Amino acid sequence: MEKKKVVVGMSGGVDSSVAAYLLKEQGYDVIGVTMQIWQDEAEYVQEENGGCCGLSAVDDARRVAQRLEIPYYVMNFKNEFKKSVMDYFVAEYLKGRTPNPCIACNRYVKWESLLQRSLSIGADYIATGHYARIAQLANGRYAIRNSVTAAKDQTYALYNLTQEQLAHTLMPVGEYHKDEIRAIAEEIGLMVASKKDSQEICFIPDHDYAAFIERETNGNVPPAGNFVTADGKILGQHKGITHYTIGQRRGLGLAMGEHVFVTEIRPETNEVVIGRSEDVFSKELEADNLNFMALADFKEPTRLLAKIRYAHKGAMCTVERIGEDRVRCVFDEPQRAVTPGQAVVFYDGDYVAGGGTIC
Amino acid sequence: MIYLDNAATTAVAPEVVEAMLPYYEERYGNPSAVYDFGNKNKNAIENVRSEIAETIGAKPEEIYFTAGGSEADNWAIKATAESLGHRGNHIITSKIEHHAVLKTCAYLEQNGYEVTYLDVDVNGMVRPEQLYRAIRPTTILISIMTANNEIGTIEPIARLGSIAGRHGICFHTDAVQAYGQIPLHVNTMHVDMLSASAHKFNGPKGVGFLYIREGKRIPPFVHGGDQERKNRAGTENVPGIVGMGVAAKMAYQTMAERQEKESRLRDYLIYSVLKEVPLTRLNGDWKRRLPNNADFCFEYVDGASLLVMLDMDGICASAGSACTSGQKEPSHVLTAIGVRESLARGSLRLTLGANTTREDIDFVVEKLKNNIQTLREKVPEYQNYLEKTRKAK
């Protein structure tokens, strides 16, 4: 029987390097690929900028591939990334929302585009170095769960993967402890430094989102407007809605004698609503752009754990279907800074049940 | 492995390696030294200078060794612009030049020079009348490549050169892709400067030359020692220059024979691909093209994926020039000859070498046909096209 072919997305870091090694050991025909997504051709991205997808990553990954004796290619996904991630990021901010570009990148670039290109060149699977596991459940559906040993959550940003994508994905390091992976790397002589994880947005290395949006739109951004209270009292001038996110306290430039926070962004009136700490808490949210993973649907009100942003610990809630592509989620306890544009991800036990975009 | 990327670089001929080796281990002396052990290497260099000069109908003192084609292009253009800046600030080149020329011109534009980038026709040919019309009283330099590295089109250099000559304008040609492939003569071509690179004709990498016509004084490019008659400082790359000499000699001895054989194989390749793979376009001129170049665009095909598939079949090829692979924009050359973007994304360049056989071609065509079919099956636009043609029938 011919060996199954798998394309491994390689960043040059330990995890994806060992992933490639493990798959080769398991008898797959392994092809290493580094995705070029936003850097200029000649621009070397410094390690402090996260380095997950920089061109120095290409040099590292190429070295690893040679060491593992697997073919290696750099593939260009800049057009897909621009369209599905950068343009989406800007459009969301212009609507007064706070997007999560990593989720869009995973779904449309790292999975959809890479998988499509991999399948078209004859591969059967794609693989990554995530500390997560994909299982086919009793109901026949594929779902992701965090590897028990993962230091941090690796599932939140993957909730939007389709069943088709999961069926063609392997995550070999999910079976191991991080220390074991390091030991394997050392054992097989992979001289790879552990890359710093970037929590920031890779294509905005200086973290100045507002300036990025201004550049991308040629200055065509919403103008300055009013800070208002929930009942409409004008408190001062804001710099334009793209500068703010829900729950923000710093950089408001308001002297109110107490800590105040952004509680709402109103693109239609160009207002940023300011309130006290307790005003940032919400008991419920609605979400659309739904994706179902472990569960085929939420037909009945369902008790699940919800995470409303990457760093959120998760909170119990009841999820109920209220429309064709809409759910309502009522928390047991009010949650801080429910932010439109971010994802809400539901967990059924260890598994990602599904999720959507907060409205 | 079947290597069909000889426009990117070539294998160093065994005779070349053999000639170079003694200059690493035994005759390593510095040619500028006083003692015999060193200065006898000067003779080795000067012999090569004569041999190279002879291949293009030049005098030995008109040949300057460089560290390759890009350096020769940079030198020719920057130094001419600098030395003739008092007479004018206008440079004429074409839209399909190698980046060593285009980016040098762009750099000069930032420094107050004006550059006209001539259009080319659908086959990539620069039209002499267009060059004629572009000339201004302030034009100080014209630089047009001898043959294009991507689509293989051979430019009408003699006609362009004589136009430049009649206006008394300095004429440079980037012959990196042409030297060693087709006969070149600096007088019949009417060129004042000509760049070439050894690794394109089975010589070593990192060495090339610039021909500068006697009497055209252009300032030095690398300042320092007295090497290359004070025009290009730096201890000579003796092994490289010796290797280039042998490679040049071999290239010219075998040129007629290779041209005959390679162009026959090339035509066989072109006809086979056009016959076997539907929705294919040949880029460049059918007749006036380098003997080893075949360049195609395939509709509904992602060129990058095709290269990966060919590599997995043991075939080395490229999409456009090796220097531009990995860029998101389609090649400037294909854009200039009017290939629309969607088609330009499916480009493939196959460049034959002395060892390419008919069996190689058959194998490659077979793989091309299968891989392209596999890639197209996944493309919705291709399915739409099939649907439409079915309905039309």
Interface residues (C-beta under 8 A of the other chain):
Chain A: I31 Q36 E41 P71 Y73 V74 M75 N76 K78 N79 Q116 R117 L119 S120 I121 G122
Chain B: D302 A304 S305 V308 M309 D311 M312 G326 Q327 K328 T374 L375 K378
